[in-house]
């Protein structure tokens, strides 16, 4: 048994780095226990050149996400979408949201047409019987029925895809973790503004919140 004094600064940083870079949660991904979350792949974030909220990498990720969605449908894995839209006259939002620089308060354009209908990008559109959750903040569990829906579906594992990696996707991952759910985070079916921010968020999630997997690795695991 190592004594406390034997944990040098070099050793603890080495242990931390290994967990950030290579950590893997020790649970199996079982298709029958999974639900796929498609986070905020709506026009405001995906439609090229349409809004200041466009995430170009999210647009580039559409083919991979479409492949994942279609696979999950073929395996009867529920696909649950989230979007921002005009709910409760926007009074259900955190009060400080309009103050955040992410809302571009100084941008001289009319933003009244954004985040009204919550329209999923047409290439990833939900089927008539798939659930679309209209959420008021970053995390998909905040003030929504998602937890109850997952319980009723008897699912204990969520697969997270969508955008932004370091905002809505990662916040949802943390909320799921805190609710005792197993979290699978797709490394190449999520997107951020910049690769550096994407990779940094994956490292944090890998160490403490989620099983980070590539699309191909995830599909292989679900096939077992």
C-alpha positions as CSV (number, residue, x, y, z in Angstrom):
1,X,0.0,0.0,0.0
2,X,1.5,3.3,-1.0
3,X,1.8,6.0,1.6
4,X,0.4,9.5,0.9
5,X,4.0,10.9,0.8
6,X,4.8,8.6,-2.1
7,X,2.5,10.4,-4.5
8,X,4.9,12.9,-6.0
9,X,3.7,15.7,-8.2
10,X,5.2,14.0,-11.2
11,X,3.3,10.8,-10.5
12,X,-0.1,12.4,-9.9
13,X,0.2,14.5,-13.0
14,X,1.2,11.4,-15.0
15,X,-1.9,9.5,-13.6
16,X,-4.1,12.4,-14.5
17,X,-2.8,12.7,-18.0
18,X,-3.3,9.0,-18.7
19,X,-6.9,9.3,-17.5
20,X,-7.5,12.3,-19.7
21,X,-5.9,10.8,-22.8
22,X,-6.6,7.1,-22.5
23,X,-9.3,6.6,-19.8
24,X,-12.1,4.2,-20.5
25,X,-15.2,3.6,-18.4
26,X,-15.6,0.0,-17.5
27,X,-19.2,-0.8,-18.7
28,X,-20.5,-2.6,-21.7
29,X,-22.6,-0.8,-24.3
30,X,-25.8,-2.9,-24.6
31,X,-28.1,-1.9,-27.5
32,X,-31.3,-2.9,-25.6
33,X,-30.4,-0.5,-22.8
34,X,-29.5,2.5,-25.0
35,X,-31.2,5.6,-26.3
36,X,-29.7,8.0,-28.8
37,X,-29.8,11.7,-28.1
38,X,-29.4,14.0,-31.1
39,X,-28.6,17.4,-29.5
40,X,-29.6,20.6,-31.2
41,X,-28.9,19.7,-34.8
42,X,-31.3,22.4,-35.9
43,X,-31.2,25.0,-38.6
44,X,-29.7,27.7,-36.5
45,X,-26.6,25.6,-35.8
46,X,-26.4,23.5,-39.0
47,X,-27.8,25.5,-41.9
48,X,-24.8,27.1,-43.6
49,X,-24.5,30.9,-43.5
50,X,-28.0,31.4,-42.1
51,X,-27.3,32.6,-38.5
52,X,-24.5,33.8,-36.3
53,X,-24.9,30.5,-34.4
54,X,-23.9,28.3,-37.3
55,X,-21.3,25.7,-36.3
56,X,-19.6,24.7,-39.6
57,X,-18.2,21.5,-38.1
58,X,-21.7,20.4,-37.1
59,X,-22.7,20.7,-40.8
60,X,-19.7,18.5,-41.7
61,X,-20.7,15.9,-39.1
62,X,-24.1,15.4,-40.6
63,X,-23.2,12.3,-42.7
64,X,-21.8,10.5,-39.6
65,X,-24.8,11.5,-37.5
66,X,-27.2,10.3,-40.2
67,X,-25.4,7.0,-40.3
68,X,-25.7,6.7,-36.5
69,X,-29.4,7.6,-36.5
70,X,-30.3,5.2,-39.2
71,X,-28.4,2.4,-37.5
72,X,-30.2,3.1,-34.2
73,X,-33.5,3.0,-36.0
74,X,-32.6,-0.4,-37.5
75,X,-31.8,-1.7,-34.0
76,X,-34.9,-0.3,-32.4
77,X,-32.8,2.0,-30.3
78,X,-35.0,5.1,-29.5
79,X,-33.8,8.3,-31.1
80,X,-34.6,11.4,-29.1
81,X,-34.0,14.9,-30.4
82,X,-33.6,18.2,-28.6
83,X,-34.0,21.7,-30.0
84,X,-34.3,25.2,-28.8
85,X,-37.6,26.9,-29.7
86,X,-40.0,29.6,-28.5
87,X,-41.3,27.9,-25.4
88,X,-43.2,29.7,-22.7
89,X,-42.4,33.1,-24.3
90,X,-38.7,32.4,-23.5
91,X,-39.5,32.8,-19.8
92,X,-38.3,29.3,-19.0
93,X,-34.6,30.3,-19.8
94,X,-32.0,31.0,-17.1
95,X,-32.3,34.7,-16.3
96,X,-28.7,35.6,-17.3
97,X,-28.9,34.0,-20.7
98,X,-29.4,37.2,-22.7
99,X,-26.3,38.7,-21.0
100,X,-24.0,36.0,-22.3
101,X,-21.6,36.9,-25.2
102,X,-22.8,33.7,-26.9
103,X,-26.0,35.5,-27.7
104,X,-24.1,38.2,-29.7
105,X,-25.8,41.1,-27.9
106,X,-23.9,43.7,-29.9
107,X,-24.5,42.2,-33.3
108,X,-26.7,44.7,-35.3
109,X,-29.2,42.2,-36.7
110,X,-32.8,41.2,-36.0
111,X,-32.6,37.8,-34.2
112,X,-36.3,37.4,-33.8
113,X,-36.5,34.6,-36.4
114,X,-34.0,32.4,-34.6
115,X,-34.9,29.7,-32.2
116,X,-38.6,30.0,-32.8
117,X,-39.7,26.7,-34.5
118,X,-36.9,24.4,-33.4
119,X,-36.6,22.9,-36.9
120,X,-34.2,19.9,-37.1
121,X,-31.9,20.0,-40.1
122,X,-33.7,18.3,-42.9
123,X,-31.1,15.5,-43.5
124,X,-31.6,14.4,-39.9
125,X,-35.3,15.0,-39.5
126,X,-37.2,12.9,-36.9
127,X,-39.8,10.4,-38.0
128,X,-43.4,11.1,-37.0
129,X,-43.1,8.8,-33.9
130,X,-39.8,10.1,-32.6
131,X,-39.6,12.4,-29.6
132,X,-38.4,16.0,-29.9
133,X,-37.7,17.7,-26.6
134,X,-37.9,21.5,-26.7
135,X,-35.4,22.5,-24.0
136,X,-34.7,25.9,-22.4
137,X,-31.0,25.6,-21.6
138,X,-27.8,23.8,-22.4
139,X,-28.5,20.5,-20.7
140,X,-31.3,18.2,-22.1
141,X,-32.4,17.3,-18.5
142,X,-32.9,20.8,-17.3
143,X,-36.7,21.5,-16.9
144,X,-37.6,18.7,-19.4
145,X,-39.3,15.3,-19.2
146,X,-36.2,13.5,-20.5
147,X,-35.4,11.6,-17.3
148,X,-38.9,10.3,-17.0
149,X,-39.0,9.3,-20.7
150,X,-35.8,7.3,-20.3
151,X,-37.2,5.6,-17.2
152,X,-40.4,4.7,-19.0
153,X,-38.4,3.3,-21.9
154,X,-36.3,1.3,-19.4
155,X,-33.1,2.7,-20.8
156,X,-30.0,3.2,-18.6
157,X,-27.5,4.4,-21.2
158,X,-27.6,7.5,-23.3
159,X,-25.5,7.9,-26.5
160,X,-24.8,11.6,-27.1
161,X,-24.4,13.2,-30.5
162,X,-24.9,16.7,-31.8
163,X,-23.6,20.2,-31.1
164,X,-22.0,21.9,-29.4
165,X,-19.6,19.4,-27.9
166,X,-18.5,21.8,-25.1
167,X,-21.9,23.3,-24.3
168,X,-25.2,21.4,-24.8
169,X,-23.7,17.9,-25.4
170,X,-21.2,18.0,-22.5
171,X,-23.7,19.6,-20.1
172,X,-26.2,16.8,-21.0
173,X,-23.5,14.2,-20.4
174,X,-22.8,15.6,-17.0
175,X,-26.5,15.7,-16.1
176,X,-26.9,12.2,-17.2
177,X,-23.9,11.0,-15.2
178,X,-25.3,12.8,-12.1
179,X,-28.6,10.9,-12.6
180,X,-26.9,7.5,-12.5
181,X,-27.1,6.9,-16.2
182,X,-24.3,5.4,-18.3
183,X,-23.0,7.9,-20.9
184,X,-21.5,7.2,-24.3
185,X,-20.2,10.3,-26.0
186,X,-19.5,10.1,-29.7
187,X,-16.2,11.6,-30.6
188,X,-16.9,12.1,-34.3
189,X,-20.7,12.6,-34.1
190,X,-20.4,15.8,-32.0
191,X,-19.0,19.1,-33.0
192,X,-17.6,22.3,-31.6
193,X,-16.5,25.6,-33.2
194,X,-12.8,24.7,-33.0
195,X,-11.0,21.3,-32.9
196,X,-9.0,22.3,-29.9
197,X,-12.1,23.0,-27.8
198,X,-13.7,19.7,-29.0
199,X,-10.7,17.7,-28.0
200,X,-10.3,19.3,-24.7
201,X,-13.9,18.6,-23.8
202,X,-13.5,15.0,-24.8
203,X,-10.6,14.7,-22.5
204,X,-12.6,16.0,-19.5
205,X,-15.5,13.7,-20.3
206,X,-13.2,10.7,-20.8
207,X,-11.7,11.2,-17.3
208,X,-14.8,11.6,-15.3
209,X,-18.2,11.4,-17.0
210,X,-18.5,9.3,-20.2
211,X,-17.3,6.5,-22.4
212,X,-15.8,8.4,-25.4
213,X,-16.1,6.4,-28.6
214,X,-15.7,6.9,-32.3
215,X,-18.7,6.1,-34.5
216,X,-17.2,2.9,-35.8
217,X,-16.2,1.8,-32.3
218,X,-19.7,2.5,-31.1
219,X,-21.4,0.6,-34.0
220,X,-19.1,-2.4,-33.4
221,X,-20.0,-2.4,-29.7
222,X,-23.7,-2.2,-30.4
223,X,-23.5,-5.1,-32.8
224,X,-22.1,-7.5,-30.2
